[in-house]
Amino acid sequence: MDGYALAAEPERLDPERVVRSVVGIRAVVPPDSQSARTLGTEREGSGVVIDGSGLILTIGYTVMEASQIEVTAADGRRYPANMVAYDPVSGFGLLRAEMGFAAPWLRLADAAAVKEGDTLLALSGGDNRAAVAVKLVSKREFAGYWEYLLDEALFTFPPIRAFNGAALVNREGRLVGVGSLLVMEAVEGRGLPGNLFVPISALEPILADLLAYGQRQEPARPWLGVTLREELGRLMVEKVSPRGPAESAGLRPGDWIVGVGGQRFSGLADFYRKLWGLGPAGVVVPLEVMRGTTLTPVPVPVPSADRVRFLRLNPTL
């Protein structure tokens, strides 16, 4: 694991090495996959090489359920790639390029050492290759409507267009985070658009597991298969995944979730923590739901699932 070691002392930025370490990614996803309806069947993004064997880190939704993956190096050459791992908890995906692919690789930074106000470099690859100086404007918790939670995410300004899988690099040329989203509030409470990057600190504890097993070696979290919208501390079901646990249990769009496991919650993040605290994937999740004009919550038990097993994943995993 020496190749992934953190820096002991500052290094000088090597611009050419940093630029050449970022690749473009194109993924083709079968039309009958679970994510095709929301994310499409042809996806493009970026990735960054993180070791000498051609291991590429990206944001997982770009390659999730892909049947074909192609990587474009900085010199424009294209290489087939295989999925190594997908981790729904962090959102990361790992690929390995084939057919003689070679590129410089970036060491991992200490993401905890990055401070609000720091100037960083955001790089994207492929047809949207670019390098943009950005400022870290916020480090804070992020709860996504798709059953996703980061204890600390990195928010940058100005926004870059090709954000998914983009590399966020510090002044020493080390990788700080990987691009995930365009957000409308890079600074909480202000209408300042920017990007959300997943910090590299979310990868370090699980990297060995991902390389050895294709997934983290701990019990999977219970997954419901819902898209949620938070309003005044309550959660409205906007969508349910077809054939997913929530749909099978009778949960439907327009329902309001007001309790989980016999407990009330204060917002999306608190709901997730209480949900995941009930046990591993497979546990029956007792939800309290308000439906239509009824004022009394009704119980809806949802037999949860392992999200990774539910998805149609590349057989190389």
N, C-alpha and C positions, 0 to 999 in steps of 0.2 A: 504493500500500500504506500510505499515511499513516494510514488508518482503523484499521489493526491495530497501530500503533506502541506501544511500551512507554512506561510513565510515566516522565517525567523528574523529577517532583517529586510528593510526596504530594498527594492530592486528598481532598475531603470526600465521605463516602458519601452518595449520594442514594437513600434507601430506595425511593421510588416508582419511580425509573428502574430500579433493580435488579430489583424485583419484576415490573414490566411487561415486562422483557426476557426473562423465562422463560416458555416456552410448553409446552402439552401436545401430545403426538404420539400419533396412532393410525394404525397401519399394518395393511393387509390383505395377506396373503401367499398365493399360490396353493398349494393342498394338495399339488401335485406338486413343489414346490420342495425343494431339498436340505435346507434348515434347518427345514422345517415340522414334521418329526417331533420335533425337540428343542426348538424355540423356539415352536412353535405357528403358527397361521395368522392370529390376531388378536393384535396386540401393542400395548402402551401404554407410554409413557415421557414423558420431558421433553426439552427442547432449549433452547438459549439463543441469542438473536440477537446476531451479532458484527459486523454492518456495516449501513449505512444502506439497503442494497438488499433487506433481508429475508433475508440469508443466515443459516441456523440450523445450529448445531453440536450434534450429539448423539452418543450412543454407537451404533456402527454396527449392532450386532445387532438393535436395535429396528426398523430399517427395511431391513435386508438382504433382498434378493429381493422387496421389496414391490411389488405391482401398484397399490396405492392408498395414498396418504398424506394425512392430514388433520392440520392444526395448529389448536390452540385457543389463542387469545390470552388475555391476562389478563382482558379484559372479557367473555369467554365466547364471542366470535364465532369461527366456524370457517372455515378457508380450506384449499383444496387445496394440496398442495405436491408438488414434483418432487425426485427424488434428483439431487444434483449430483455426489457422489463417495462412494465407500466405500473405506477404507484398512484392510486386514486387519492390517497391521503395527502401527499405533497402536491400531486399534480404532475410530477416529472415523468418523462419517458426516456429510455435509453435505447440507442441503436448502435449497430456496428456495421460500418461500410465494408464492402467486399471488393474483389477484383483489382487488388493492388492499390487501393486508396491509401494516400499518405498526406498528412498535413501537420503543421505545428499544433501543439496542444497547450492549453492554458492550465496553470495551477489554480487551486481554489483559494480564495481569499478568506479572511476571517470576517464574515458578514457582520458580526457583532461590533466590530471596530469601526464600521461605517457610520458616520454621523449625519444627522439632518443638516443640510446646507452644503454637504460635500458635492463637488463636481465629479461626475462619472462619465463614462463613454458607453453609449448604447449602439450595438452593431447588429445589423441584419444581413442575411446572405441571399444567394440566388438572384432572381430577376430584380428583387427589391434591395440589392446590396447598398448599404449606407452606413455611415458612422456619424453619430450626432452627440454633441456634448449636452448632457442633461444634469439637472440638480436634484439631489435627493431631498424632497420637500416634506416627507413624512414616513415614519415607521410606526405601524399600528396594526391591531387585529383586523382581520377581514373575514367576513362570513358571506359565502356565495349561496345563491338561491338553489344550487344543484347539490345540496348536502356536502358542502365543502367549507373547511374552516382553517385559517392560518392564524396561529397565535401572534405572529408578527409578519407583515408584508412590507415590501419596499415600494414607495410611491414616488414617481419622478415627474419632472416638468422640464421642458415642453413635451407634449405627446409625440411619439413616433408612429408612423402609419403601419409599418411592418413589424408589429410588436410581438407576435406569437413565436416564442422560441428565441427571441433576440437575446444577445449576450450583454450583460451589464458588467462593465470592467472598471477597476479602480486605477489610480495613477501608476501603480506598479505593474499593470497589465495582468492582474489576477481577476478571476471570475467571482463576482459578487452575487449575481442572481440571473434568473432566466425569465424573459418576458411572458406575460400571461394575458393581460387584459388592457383595454382602453377604459378609463374610468372618468366620470364627470366631476368627481371631487377628490383630486389628488391630495388636497388639504381638507381635512374634515370640516364640514360646515361652510365651505367656500366653493363657489362654482368655478373651480380651476381644473380644467381637463388635464389628464396626464396618463401615465401607464402604471400598472401594477406588475412588479417583478417578484417572483418567488425566491426568497433568499437561499443561497447555497448551503446555509446551515441546516436546511431541511433535508438535504441529500446525505450529508456526511455520516449520520448515525445508521443509515440504512443501505449505504452503497455496497458493502460486502454482501449483504443478503440479496440485493437486486442482481448482482453479478453471479452469485452462486445458485440462486433459486428462481430468479425472475420476479420475485415479490418479497416484501418484508416478512420475516419469520415471527409473526405475532398474530393472535386471533384477529380475523377481519372484523371491521365494524359492521353493525347492523345497518343495512341500506333499505330504504323504503321505496325509492323510485318516484319521487315527487319533485316538482318545481314549486318553490314557495315565494310568496311576497309578504314582506313584513309591513304591518300597518298598526301603529299605536300599541306595539308590544304583542299583537296577535299575528297569526300566520294564516294567510289565505292560500289554498291550493290552486295554483294556476294551471298546472299540467300534471298528468300521471304518465309514467312510462308504460307503453303498451306491453301487456303480459307481465308487468312488474308486480312486486308485492302489494303496493298500495291499490293498484287497479284490481287485483285479484281479491282484495279484502273489501272492495266496495267504496273506497275513497274516490271522490270525483272532484273535478274542477269546480270552484265556488265554495267548497267546504272551508270552514274556519277551524283550525286546530287551536284549542285553548288549553289542553293539558296533555302530558305524556308521563306514563308510569305513575299516575296518581299525583303528579306535581304540576303546579303552574310554572311558567317560565317568563323571562323578561327579554324577549327578542330572539332573533335567529340564532345567535351564537350560544345563548343559554339553552335554547331548545336542543341544539346539536349535542351539547355536552351532557345534557340529561338523557337524551336518546342513546348515545354511545355508552353511557354509564350503566345501562340496563343489562349489558352482557354482550357476547360476541354475535356475529352474524348467525341468523337462525332463531334468535330469541323472538318470542312474540311480543310486539310492542303495543301496549295498551294506550291508544289515543283517545282523547275526549274531543268530540267534534260538534260544532254547531252548524246546522244545515237549514237552508231556506229561512223561514220565518220563525222557526222554533227558538225559544229562549233557553231551553234546557239542553246542555250538552249530552250527546249520545255516545256510548262507548263503541269504538271501532278497533278491534284487535287486528294488528297487521303482522303476519309471520314474515320477519325480515329476511334478507338474503345477503349474500356476498356479492358485491357489485362486480368484481373482476370475473367471477364465474358466470355472471349473467351476461356479460358482454361477449361478443364474438371476437376472440383474440387471434392474432397470428399464431399458427401452430409452432413457430420457432420459440415461443415463450415456454 
